[in-house]
Amino acid sequence: MRKPLAGLRVLDVGTRIAAPFCAGILGEQGAEVIKIEQPGTGDPMRTIGPFAETDDEPGESSDHPYSLFWAVEGRGRKSVTLDLRQPRGQELFRQLAEHSDVLCENFRPGTLERWNIHPEVLPRRLITVRISVFGQDGPKSLRPGLDRNGVAFGGLLHLTGEPDRPPVRPGLTISDYLTGVFAAQAATALLYERDGGGAGEGGVIDAYLYGSVLRILEWTHAAYHHLGLVRHRTGNRLDHSAPLDNYPSRDGRWVCIAAAMEANFARLCAAIDRPDLLEDPKFATAAARAANGDEINQIVADWTAQLNAADIEARCVACDVPVATAYDAADIASDPHIAARGDLIAIDDPVVGPLRQQAPFPRFDGQPPPVPTGAPRLGQHTDEVLTALCSLTPADLAALRASGII
């Protein structure tokens, strides 16, 4: 099994999603990930549902069920409790940094400085990933915020939803995940530079939630700059492409068909047994179809409404038309392609046992996806890590635990 980042160590000092997701990506590519959590409480992600009812977890009360969100986002790392607000906790963290390659954090700018664990006092070879909502500087940098604020400020929320209705947030915490992916790529680039002739020095990555959203806005700002065009919501359709929509099926499903290009439109006409549409001036070219988008989309919707989703897919696949039914979790879990690809794997969770969840992504050709370790119990690896990397004795650990530092 290829593990290109094997031998590297990542300190995950973030909370919730963005920084931990960045660390998790590096972990799934082979790095050892050590998560630093506040004693007694841990990452707030542990308190976000949905929950599985279980027996008591060490350090948690019986009325606090186990978070399945945490079971996914906390996987593939070790948990060490350490109070970074206390000088002794900060000292131990700096010792851990001496043995690490990457640090991932997503606190408000200035927090690491207050805790005396900022890049200026950490090893020069360390790569520090600093994730925030608005960036490390600028007039809005110190504002509080979460994923949805990044989605809004970055310009995506304005584009999401139907044109005659209020904006709708994307179904996932997309700016957190996007920023984590961009940050992991940047960390890998700095690792390559550091270890490939870059004088052995690391660096600081300034990754911010609205920036990842801004980066994927396609032609939005080029069109505004050059044409004065302000892009607005178009729902499931595009102004310049038709037929393209999520079409209703007879059995109450939604089927996405994308057939705006010339070749795909000709194939769709064959699939719906309407070759006459190719000769109609209103649909003969991509520009004409876009101009008459409502009409051509309605023709396709009238056809799909007469068939079950599986039959729509089968007709489209037979004619090589791009198609996919809008899947829910049950559909994904039972699809033979997902099973054949190994896109869902069973992870041995220390609390609930084998738990099926998404496999690491992407994968290396010819190899199955690696199976991460289950999300750790709070502080599960504290003694192991601090003994190995900070040379603490059992007496030291007992004293730290008594003082609430671990």
Phi, psi and omega in degrees: 000122180287132176225083188298337180257015178302141181093349178265151180236134182242131173262116177260104180251011181276177177228164180059247196241306198301300181293316176300325179293319175303311179298321181295322177298315179297323178295321181287350174258012169119346183286151170278129182245125177247118181264126177264124182232153178292129178304138175088327184242315181075190180297132176304339178301335179293345184253007183256128182283177010285159187244152170252130177287127182218176170291169180305142172260142180307130178085359181232152183277162183293340180271011178246096182295172185271128183281123175285337172297314177297323182301330178274308187281342180266359186291162171072027180209166175259146180254125176235125176272134183200123180276105183281357177273350180255142182306319180293323176295321177295320179298316179294323178297318179297328175293318177298322180297330178297337182252017186236165182248325184225140173240129178244126178218155178218044175274169175297140181310136181099345183294312179298326178296318179294330181270003179060036177227034182274168185306329183292337181251002179261165182304141183293337180280350183285138173260120183253118176264113181251111182251133178215181179279315188244006180098167185281346177216183183099162187296340181252007189299329185269002177295143171287162178178166178225188185310311187295330176294322176294321178297320181288309185291331180283348175103000182279322182301322179299334185263359189254119179126185180278149186296333183258016181227166181297158177302150179237131179294149172301155187291349181232168176281072195291324181288329174299309183292317179301315181295322177299320179292311179302318182293321178296321177296318180294321177298319178297321178297318179290326174299317179298317179293316182299316186265000182241034178113013182264031177064016175072014181261146178272230181167179182241132178253122178260096181247130185226148191300315183291334181293322179293324177292315180302322185294335185258017185278019173055232186270006190308310186275332174296319180291324178293317182294316188271328186244351186071020184271123175261118183285143181229176182294141176232012180065225181272359183251169174237141183299329187257009184220130175198147359282136179201119181185173167262111190260144182283145176251168181295329182266022172081017178260175176235129185240123180272121175239128179240103187221042182279328181291155187305310183296317181292326178293319178298320178293322178295320177301323176292319183296323182264007177059046177229064179297340180296336181296332180292336182264352182283124181303333181289342185232008189288337180229163179300319179295320180293320179295321178296319180293334180244039186300318181301317184290314183290325177294325179291324177299315179293319180296322178297324178290313183295327183295344180270354187232154171287158184302318181298323179289322176299312179301314183298318179295318180291317180298320180298332180255008176066039177263132177299123187207149172196137175280144177291106186274144166255183185299322180294321178297315181298318183295335184253001184282130182294332178291317177301317180295317182295326181277346183071035183283344171242134181229158177265122179252136182280093181281135183290347181256311186252000180082200183306127185224119182281132180205181184296141175283158172304151185212142351283188181237165176269137187306133176083002181236141175290156178296143178293156179256109180293160171288158181292158178301129187285154168294155181301121178073015185303329186246014184303306183297317182300311186288314183291331175291316184286319189259338181244004176057038179276147178264166174305324178293320177300315182296320179297320180292319178296322181290322179295328181270000177080012180282329174235000000 
